[in-house]
Amino acid sequence: MFEKKDILFSETLGVCQVAEVTKLAAKNGEQILYYGLRSVSDKKKVSYIPVENHKVLLRPLITREEALELKDNPPEDMDGLQLEEVEYVLSIEETKKKKPAKNK
């Protein structure tokens, strides 16, 4: 299960952050746990996906090594959301490198 503030990949939103994990009522009144996902690239895009039995692919982000491989050798069927993921992962790594080390 993903936790609040986790960054992940959704096949419908691309790179997104878990803004919340909340219970919403179903038609029968039963409470169902949902992820509230917010797109990293467009903060206005929000989607609620059931935690269990969802049909949308949700997965952790690819690794830096996978991103580099996909950047160098993109598959023919690579879509815009996957490209966004590659760029996001590589940009995060660059940001980490540029941050100055904290003195202890």
N, CA, C and O atoms as a GROMACS GRO file, in nm:
protein
  416
    1MET      N    1   0.084  -0.118   0.000
    1MET     CA    2   0.000   0.000   0.000
    1MET      C    3   0.089   0.125   0.000
    1MET      O    4   0.189   0.132   0.071
    2PHE      N    5   0.048   0.221  -0.080
    2PHE     CA    6   0.121   0.348  -0.084
    2PHE      C    7   0.076   0.434   0.034
    2PHE      O    8  -0.034   0.418   0.086
    3GLU      N    9   0.164   0.524   0.075
    3GLU     CA   10   0.137   0.613   0.188
    3GLU      C   11   0.126   0.757   0.140
    3GLU      O   12   0.170   0.790   0.029
    4LYS      N   13   0.068   0.842   0.222
    4LYS     CA   14   0.058   0.984   0.192
    4LYS      C   15   0.198   1.039   0.164
    4LYS      O   16   0.294   1.006   0.233
    5LYS      N   17   0.208   1.124   0.063
    5LYS     CA   18   0.331   1.189   0.016
    5LYS      C   19   0.419   1.101  -0.072
    5LYS      O   20   0.518   1.149  -0.126
    6ASP      N   21   0.385   0.971  -0.090
    6ASP     CA   22   0.461   0.886  -0.182
    6ASP      C   23   0.446   0.940  -0.323
    6ASP      O   24   0.340   0.988  -0.362
    7ILE      N   25   0.554   0.931  -0.400
    7ILE     CA   26   0.551   0.966  -0.542
    7ILE      C   27   0.547   0.834  -0.618
    7ILE      O   28   0.625   0.743  -0.590
    8LEU      N   29   0.455   0.824  -0.714
    8LEU     CA   30   0.439   0.699  -0.788
    8LEU      C   31   0.398   0.728  -0.931
    8LEU      O   32   0.379   0.843  -0.970
    9PHE      N   33   0.385   0.622  -1.009
    9PHE     CA   34   0.342   0.634  -1.148
    9PHE      C   35   0.202   0.577  -1.161
    9PHE      O   36   0.175   0.465  -1.116
   10SER      N   37   0.113   0.654  -1.223
   10SER     CA   38  -0.022   0.611  -1.256
   10SER      C   39  -0.035   0.613  -1.407
   10SER      O   40   0.007   0.708  -1.473
   11GLU      N   41  -0.092   0.507  -1.463
   11GLU     CA   42  -0.104   0.504  -1.609
   11GLU      C   43  -0.200   0.611  -1.662
   11GLU      O   44  -0.199   0.639  -1.782
   12THR      N   45  -0.281   0.671  -1.576
   12THR     CA   46  -0.373   0.776  -1.621
   12THR      C   47  -0.324   0.917  -1.591
   12THR      O   48  -0.359   1.010  -1.664
   13LEU      N   49  -0.244   0.936  -1.486
   13LEU     CA   50  -0.194   1.068  -1.448
   13LEU      C   51  -0.047   1.088  -1.476
   13LEU      O   52   0.000   1.201  -1.485
   14GLY      N   53   0.027   0.980  -1.488
   14GLY     CA   54   0.172   0.989  -1.499
   14GLY      C   55   0.232   0.995  -1.359
   14GLY      O   56   0.186   0.924  -1.269
   15VAL      N   57   0.333   1.077  -1.341
   15VAL     CA   58   0.397   1.091  -1.211
   15VAL      C   59   0.302   1.168  -1.120
   15VAL      O   60   0.257   1.277  -1.155
   16CYS      N   61   0.271   1.111  -1.004
   16CYS     CA   62   0.180   1.176  -0.913
   16CYS      C   63   0.220   1.150  -0.768
   16CYS      O   64   0.301   1.062  -0.739
   17GLN      N   65   0.161   1.229  -0.680
   17GLN     CA   66   0.187   1.215  -0.538
   17GLN      C   67   0.058   1.175  -0.469
   17GLN      O   68  -0.050   1.222  -0.504
   18VAL      N   69   0.071   1.087  -0.370
   18VAL     CA   70  -0.045   1.051  -0.290
   18VAL      C   71  -0.073   1.170  -0.198
   18VAL      O   72   0.000   1.193  -0.102
   19ALA      N   73  -0.179   1.244  -0.228
   19ALA     CA   74  -0.215   1.361  -0.149
   19ALA      C   75  -0.286   1.319  -0.021
   19ALA      O   76  -0.275   1.385   0.083
   20GLU      N   77  -0.360   1.209  -0.031
   20GLU     CA   78  -0.432   1.158   0.085
   20GLU      C   79  -0.472   1.014   0.063
   20GLU      O   80  -0.479   0.966  -0.051
   21VAL      N   81  -0.498   0.946   0.172
   21VAL     CA   82  -0.559   0.815   0.169
   21VAL      C   83  -0.684   0.832   0.254
   21VAL      O   84  -0.676   0.858   0.374
   22THR      N   85  -0.801   0.818   0.191
   22THR     CA   86  -0.926   0.854   0.258
   22THR      C   87  -1.034   0.750   0.232
   22THR      O   88  -1.026   0.672   0.137
   23LYS      N   89  -1.134   0.751   0.317
   23LYS     CA   90  -1.248   0.662   0.299
   23LYS      C   91  -1.360   0.740   0.232
   23LYS      O   92  -1.394   0.851   0.274
   24LEU      N   93  -1.416   0.681   0.127
   24LEU     CA   94  -1.530   0.738   0.057
   24LEU      C   95  -1.643   0.636   0.060
   24LEU      O   96  -1.618   0.516   0.060
   25ALA      N   97  -1.765   0.682   0.061
   25ALA     CA   98  -1.880   0.592   0.068
   25ALA      C   99  -1.916   0.541  -0.072
   25ALA      O  100  -1.920   0.617  -0.168
   26ALA      N  101  -1.942   0.412  -0.079
   26ALA     CA  102  -1.989   0.350  -0.204
   26ALA      C  103  -2.141   0.362  -0.209
   26ALA      O  104  -2.203   0.409  -0.114
   27LYS      N  105  -2.201   0.318  -0.320
   27LYS     CA  106  -2.347   0.326  -0.337
   27LYS      C  107  -2.421   0.252  -0.227
   27LYS      O  108  -2.529   0.294  -0.185
   28ASN      N  109  -2.364   0.143  -0.180
   28ASN     CA  110  -2.429   0.064  -0.076
   28ASN      C  111  -2.403   0.118   0.064
   28ASN      O  112  -2.445   0.058   0.163
   29GLY      N  113  -2.333   0.233   0.075
   29GLY     CA  114  -2.305   0.294   0.203
   29GLY      C  115  -2.178   0.245   0.269
   29GLY      O  116  -2.135   0.300   0.371
   30GLU      N  117  -2.117   0.142   0.213
   30GLU     CA  118  -1.993   0.088   0.267
   30GLU      C  119  -1.878   0.187   0.244
   30GLU      O  120  -1.871   0.250   0.138
   31GLN      N  121  -1.790   0.199   0.342
   31GLN     CA  122  -1.674   0.287   0.330
   31GLN      C  123  -1.561   0.213   0.257
   31GLN      O  124  -1.525   0.102   0.294
   32ILE      N  125  -1.506   0.277   0.153
   32ILE     CA  126  -1.398   0.217   0.074
   32ILE      C  127  -1.279   0.311   0.079
   32ILE      O  128  -1.293   0.432   0.066
   33LEU      N  129  -1.160   0.255   0.099
   33LEU     CA  130  -1.038   0.332   0.108
   33LEU      C  131  -0.990   0.370  -0.033
   33LEU      O  132  -0.982   0.285  -0.122
   34TYR      N  133  -0.959   0.498  -0.052
   34TYR     CA  134  -0.914   0.550  -0.181
   34TYR      C  135  -0.783   0.626  -0.166
   34TYR      O  136  -0.756   0.688  -0.062
   35TYR      N  137  -0.702   0.621  -0.273
   35TYR     CA  138  -0.587   0.710  -0.284
   35TYR      C  139  -0.636   0.837  -0.351
   35TYR      O  140  -0.704   0.831  -0.453
   36GLY      N  141  -0.601   0.951  -0.296
   36GLY     CA  142  -0.622   1.079  -0.364
   36GLY      C  143  -0.489   1.114  -0.429
   36GLY      O  144  -0.394   1.151  -0.360
   37LEU      N  145  -0.482   1.103  -0.561
   37LEU     CA  146  -0.356   1.124  -0.634
   37LEU      C  147  -0.357   1.260  -0.702
   37LEU      O  148  -0.457   1.297  -0.764
   38ARG      N  149  -0.248   1.333  -0.691
   38ARG     CA  150  -0.234   1.465  -0.754
   38ARG      C  151  -0.116   1.459  -0.852
   38ARG      O  152  -0.006   1.420  -0.815
   39SER      N  153  -0.141   1.499  -0.974
   39SER     CA  154  -0.037   1.501  -1.077
   39SER      C  155   0.076   1.594  -1.034
   39SER      O  156   0.051   1.704  -0.983
   40VAL      N  157   0.199   1.551  -1.054
   40VAL     CA  158   0.316   1.634  -1.022
   40VAL      C  159   0.331   1.746  -1.125
   40VAL      O  160   0.373   1.857  -1.090
   41SER      N  161   0.299   1.718  -1.249
   41SER     CA  162   0.318   1.818  -1.355
   41SER      C  163   0.201   1.916  -1.368
   41SER      O  164   0.220   2.027  -1.418
   42ASP      N  165   0.082   1.877  -1.324
   42ASP     CA  166  -0.036   1.964  -1.330
   42ASP      C  167  -0.113   1.947  -1.200
   42ASP      O  168  -0.195   1.856  -1.187
   43LYS      N  169  -0.087   2.035  -1.105
   43LYS     CA  170  -0.145   2.025  -0.970
   43LYS      C  171  -0.298   2.028  -0.969
   43LYS      O  172  -0.360   1.990  -0.870
   44LYS      N  173  -0.359   2.073  -1.079
   44LYS     CA  174  -0.505   2.077  -1.086
   44LYS      C  175  -0.565   1.938  -1.113
   44LYS      O  176  -0.683   1.916  -1.088
   45LYS      N  177  -0.483   1.846  -1.163
   45LYS     CA  178  -0.532   1.711  -1.194
   45LYS      C  179  -0.526   1.625  -1.069
   45LYS      O  180  -0.420   1.601  -1.012
   46VAL      N  181  -0.644   1.578  -1.027
   46VAL     CA  182  -0.656   1.492  -0.910
   46VAL      C  183  -0.742   1.373  -0.949
   46VAL      O  184  -0.839   1.386  -1.023
   47SER      N  185  -0.706   1.256  -0.898
   47SER     CA  186  -0.782   1.136  -0.926
   47SER      C  187  -0.795   1.054  -0.799
   47SER      O  188  -0.702   1.046  -0.719
   48TYR      N  189  -0.911   0.994  -0.780
   48TYR     CA  190  -0.933   0.906  -0.665
   48TYR      C  191  -0.942   0.763  -0.716
   48TYR      O  192  -1.027   0.729  -0.798
   49ILE      N  193  -0.851   0.680  -0.665
   49ILE     CA  194  -0.839   0.542  -0.709
   49ILE      C  195  -0.856   0.451  -0.587
   49ILE      O  196  -0.792   0.475  -0.485
   50PRO      N  197  -0.943   0.348  -0.595
   50PRO     CA  198  -0.956   0.259  -0.480
   50PRO      C  199  -0.822   0.194  -0.445
   50PRO      O  200  -0.745   0.156  -0.534
   51VAL      N  201  -0.794   0.180  -0.316
   51VAL     CA  202  -0.671   0.118  -0.272
   51VAL      C  203  -0.668  -0.030  -0.315
   51VAL      O  204  -0.564  -0.080  -0.358
   52GLU      N  205  -0.781  -0.096  -0.302
   52GLU     CA  206  -0.790  -0.237  -0.341
   52GLU      C  207  -0.873  -0.251  -0.468
   52GLU      O  208  -0.966  -0.174  -0.493
   53ASN      N  209  -0.839  -0.350  -0.546
   53ASN     CA  210  -0.914  -0.386  -0.667
   53ASN      C  211  -0.924  -0.273  -0.769
   53ASN      O  212  -1.025  -0.261  -0.839
   54HIS      N  213  -0.821  -0.189  -0.779
   54HIS     CA  214  -0.824  -0.084  -0.881
   54HIS      C  215  -0.782  -0.143  -1.015
   54HIS      O  216  -0.706  -0.240  -1.022
   55LYS      N  217  -0.832  -0.083  -1.120
   55LYS     CA  218  -0.801  -0.130  -1.255
   55LYS      C  219  -0.692  -0.047  -1.320
   55LYS      O  220  -0.642  -0.082  -1.427
   56VAL      N  221  -0.655   0.064  -1.257
   56VAL     CA  222  -0.551   0.152  -1.307
   56VAL      C  223  -0.416   0.104  -1.256
   56VAL      O  224  -0.402   0.071  -1.138
   57LEU      N  225  -0.318   0.099  -1.343
   57LEU     CA  226  -0.183   0.060  -1.302
   57LEU      C  227  -0.123   0.168  -1.213
   57LEU      O  228  -0.108   0.283  -1.255
   58LEU      N  229  -0.088   0.131  -1.092
   58LEU     CA  230  -0.015   0.218  -0.999
   58LEU      C  231   0.110   0.142  -0.959
   58LEU      O  232   0.103   0.025  -0.921
   59ARG      N  233   0.225   0.209  -0.967
   59ARG     CA  234   0.350   0.142  -0.932
   59ARG      C  235   0.453   0.243  -0.885
   59ARG      O  236   0.441   0.363  -0.912
   60PRO      N  237   0.555   0.194  -0.813
   60PRO     CA  238   0.664   0.285  -0.775
   60PRO      C  239   0.732   0.339  -0.901
   60PRO      O  240   0.722   0.278  -1.008
   61LEU      N  241   0.800   0.451  -0.888
   61LEU     CA  242   0.873   0.507  -1.002
   61LEU      C  243   0.987   0.414  -1.042
   61LEU      O  244   1.036   0.334  -0.962
   62ILE      N  245   1.028   0.425  -1.166
   62ILE     CA  246   1.142   0.349  -1.214
   62ILE      C  247   1.269   0.401  -1.146
   62ILE      O  248   1.271   0.511  -1.090
   63THR      N  249   1.373   0.321  -1.151
   63THR     CA  250   1.500   0.362  -1.091
   63THR      C  251   1.575   0.456  -1.186
   63THR      O  252   1.539   0.470  -1.303
   64ARG      N  253   1.677   0.520  -1.134
   64ARG     CA  254   1.761   0.608  -1.215
   64ARG      C  255   1.823   0.530  -1.331
   64ARG      O  256   1.830   0.580  -1.444
   65GLU      N  257   1.869   0.408  -1.303
   65GLU     CA  258   1.930   0.324  -1.407
   65GLU      C  259   1.830   0.291  -1.517
   65GLU      O  260   1.863   0.295  -1.635
   66GLU      N  261   1.706   0.258  -1.477
   66GLU     CA  262   1.603   0.229  -1.577
   66GLU      C  263   1.571   0.355  -1.658
   66GLU      O  264   1.549   0.347  -1.779
   67ALA      N  265   1.567   0.470  -1.592
   67ALA     CA  266   1.540   0.596  -1.662
   67ALA      C  267   1.648   0.626  -1.766
   67ALA      O  268   1.618   0.665  -1.879
   68LEU      N  269   1.773   0.607  -1.727
   68LEU     CA  270   1.884   0.630  -1.821
   68LEU      C  271   1.874   0.536  -1.940
   68LEU      O  272   1.895   0.579  -2.054
   69GLU      N  273   1.842   0.411  -1.916
   69GLU     CA  274   1.829   0.313  -2.024
   69GLU      C  275   1.715   0.351  -2.118
   69GLU      O  276   1.729   0.345  -2.240
   70LEU      N  277   1.601   0.391  -2.061
   70LEU     CA  278   1.487   0.431  -2.144
   70LEU      C  279   1.514   0.561  -2.220
   70LEU      O  280   1.466   0.578  -2.332
   71LYS      N  281   1.591   0.650  -2.161
   71LYS     CA  282   1.626   0.774  -2.230
   71LYS      C  283   1.716   0.746  -2.350
   71LYS      O  284   1.699   0.804  -2.457
   72ASP      N  285   1.812   0.655  -2.331
   72ASP     CA  286   1.905   0.620  -2.438
   72ASP      C  287   1.843   0.530  -2.543
   72ASP      O  288   1.877   0.539  -2.661
   73ASN      N  289   1.752   0.442  -2.501
   73ASN     CA  290   1.689   0.345  -2.592
   73ASN      C  291   1.538   0.341  -2.570
   73ASN      O  292   1.486   0.241  -2.520
   74PRO      N  293   1.467   0.447  -2.606
   74PRO     CA  294   1.322   0.447  -2.582
   74PRO      C  295   1.251   0.345  -2.671
   74PRO      O  296   1.280   0.336  -2.790
   75PRO      N  297   1.158   0.268  -2.614
   75PRO     CA  298   1.082   0.174  -2.696
   75PRO      C  299   0.987   0.251  -2.788
   75PRO      O  300   0.949   0.364  -2.760
   76GLU      N  301   0.950   0.189  -2.898
   76GLU     CA  302   0.862   0.255  -2.995
   76GLU      C  303   0.727   0.292  -2.936
   76GLU      O  304   0.667   0.392  -2.976
   77ASP      N  305   0.679   0.212  -2.840
   77ASP     CA  306   0.546   0.235  -2.784
   77ASP      C  307   0.548   0.321  -2.657
   77ASP      O  308   0.450   0.326  -2.584
   78MET      N  309   0.660   0.388  -2.632
   78MET     CA  310   0.670   0.474  -2.514
   78MET      C  311   0.578   0.594  -2.530
   78MET      O  312   0.585   0.667  -2.629
   79ASP      N  313   0.491   0.615  -2.429
   79ASP     CA  314   0.398   0.728  -2.440
   79ASP      C  315   0.448   0.849  -2.362
   79ASP      O  316   0.552   0.842  -2.295
   80GLY      N  317   0.375   0.957  -2.370
   80GLY     CA  318   0.414   1.083  -2.307
   80GLY      C  319   0.425   1.074  -2.156
   80GLY      O  320   0.512   1.137  -2.096
   81LEU      N  321   0.336   0.996  -2.093
   81LEU     CA  322   0.341   0.983  -1.948
   81LEU      C  323   0.466   0.907  -1.902
   81LEU      O  324   0.524   0.938  -1.799
   82GLN      N  325   0.505   0.808  -1.980
   82GLN     CA  326   0.627   0.733  -1.947
   82GLN      C  327   0.750   0.821  -1.967
   82GLN      O  328   0.845   0.815  -1.889
   83LEU      N  329   0.749   0.902  -2.072
   83LEU     CA  330   0.859   0.996  -2.096
   83LEU      C  331   0.868   1.097  -1.981
   83LEU      O  332   0.977   1.132  -1.937
   84GLU      N  333   0.752   1.143  -1.935
   84GLU     CA  334   0.748   1.234  -1.820
   84GLU      C  335   0.813   1.169  -1.698
   84GLU      O  336   0.886   1.234  -1.623
   85GLU      N  337   0.786   1.040  -1.678
   85GLU     CA  338   0.844   0.968  -1.565
   85GLU      C  339   0.996   0.963  -1.577
   85GLU      O  340   1.066   0.986  -1.478
   86VAL      N  341   1.047   0.932  -1.695
   86VAL     CA  342   1.191   0.927  -1.718
   86VAL      C  343   1.253   1.062  -1.684
   86VAL      O  344   1.353   1.070  -1.612
   87GLU      N  345   1.195   1.169  -1.737
   87GLU     CA  346   1.248   1.303  -1.713
   87GLU      C  347   1.240   1.341  -1.565
   87GLU      O  348   1.332   1.404  -1.512
   88TYR      N  349   1.131   1.304  -1.498
   88TYR     CA  350   1.115   1.335  -1.357
   88TYR      C  351   1.222   1.264  -1.273
   88TYR      O  352   1.286   1.326  -1.189
   89VAL      N  353   1.240   1.135  -1.297
   89VAL     CA  354   1.339   1.058  -1.220
   89VAL      C  355   1.478   1.116  -1.240
   89VAL      O  356   1.553   1.131  -1.143
   90LEU      N  357   1.513   1.149  -1.363
   90LEU     CA  358   1.646   1.206  -1.389
   90LEU      C  359   1.660   1.346  -1.329
   90LEU      O  360   1.768   1.383  -1.284
   91SER      N  361   1.553   1.424  -1.328
   91SER     CA  362   1.561   1.558  -1.270
   91SER      C  363   1.575   1.552  -1.119
   91SER      O  364   1.644   1.636  -1.060
   92ILE      N  365   1.513   1.456  -1.056
   92ILE     CA  366   1.525   1.438  -0.910
   92ILE      C  367   1.670   1.406  -0.876
   92ILE      O  368   1.724   1.458  -0.778
   93GLU      N  369   1.731   1.321  -0.954
   93GLU     CA  370   1.871   1.285  -0.929
   93GLU      C  371   1.961   1.407  -0.944
   93GLU      O  372   2.054   1.425  -0.867
   94GLU      N  373   1.933   1.490  -1.044
   94GLU     CA  374   2.013   1.612  -1.066
   94GLU      C  375   1.995   1.708  -0.949
   94GLU      O  376   2.091   1.771  -0.904
   95THR      N  377   1.872   1.721  -0.900
   95THR     CA  378   1.844   1.809  -0.787
   95THR      C  379   1.920   1.764  -0.664
   95THR      O  380   1.975   1.846  -0.590
   96LYS      N  381   1.924   1.633  -0.641
   96LYS     CA  382   1.997   1.579  -0.526
   96LYS      C  383   2.145   1.612  -0.534
   96LYS      O  384   2.209   1.644  -0.433
   97LYS      N  385   2.200   1.603  -0.655
   97LYS     CA  386   2.344   1.630  -0.673
   97LYS      C  387   2.376   1.777  -0.648
   97LYS      O  388   2.485   1.808  -0.598
   98LYS      N  389   2.284   1.868  -0.681
   98LYS     CA  390   2.310   2.011  -0.670
   98LYS      C  391   2.295   2.065  -0.528
   98LYS      O  392   2.348   2.172  -0.496
   99LYS      N  393   2.222   1.992  -0.442
   99LYS     CA  394   2.201   2.040  -0.305
   99LYS      C  395   2.332   2.033  -0.227
   99LYS      O  396   2.399   1.930  -0.230
  100PRO      N  397   2.368   2.139  -0.157
  100PRO     CA  398   2.490   2.135  -0.077
  100PRO      C  399   2.473   2.043   0.044
  100PRO      O  400   2.364   2.033   0.100
  101ALA      N  401   2.580   1.979   0.082
  101ALA     CA  402   2.575   1.889   0.197
  101ALA      C  403   2.563   1.973   0.324
  101ALA      O  404   2.622   2.080   0.336
  102LYS      N  405   2.485   1.922   0.417
  102LYS     CA  406   2.468   1.992   0.545
  102LYS      C  407   2.585   1.958   0.636
  102LYS      O  408   2.629   1.843   0.641
  103ASN      N  409   2.633   2.057   0.706
  103ASN     CA  410   2.740   2.034   0.803
  103ASN      C  411   2.683   1.974   0.929
  103ASN      O  412   2.573   2.008   0.972
  104LYS      N  413   2.760   1.883   0.988
  104LYS     CA  414   2.713   1.816   1.110
  104LYS      C  415   2.764   1.887   1.231
  104LYS      O  416   2.736   1.846   1.343
   0.00000   0.00000   0.00000
